[in-house]
Amino acid sequence: MSILGKLKMGGSSGADIEEYLNTLGLEEGDLLEEHADMWVRPLALEDVVDVERVNDELKKGNMVLLNIEPLYKKNTIKLRQAVSEIKGTIHDINGDIARLSDTKVLVTPANVKIAKK
């Protein structure tokens, strides 16, 4: 039985919903070759050098869902430096940035704004 079928039948196991959520987006396969006006790129900030990749994605017009946890755990001073560099690019291109959770930051390209509280 498919995962969706189990959910529709009211499967009570927490593992069922975890399995279902972990497979989101996999049904269609990897579509990285498909044309799109904008991509949402999940990236991890492991070191200050990763800022270049974030900035490149922004300049290409893509959004970045940034995992800041790796650098946060290693060095908060470098994290502050990295975020400051990203904010500089955002200012230059008229993008936006917002913290979504303790470990995730959304960074948007030119002319894409984030509705904040």
Secondary structure, DSSP 8 states (H G I E B T S, - for coil): --HHHHHHTT---HHHHHHHHHTTT-TT---TTS--S--EEEEE--SGGGHHHHHHHHHTT-EEEEE-HHHHHH-HHHHHHHHHHHHHHHHHHT-EEEE-SSSEEEEE-TT------
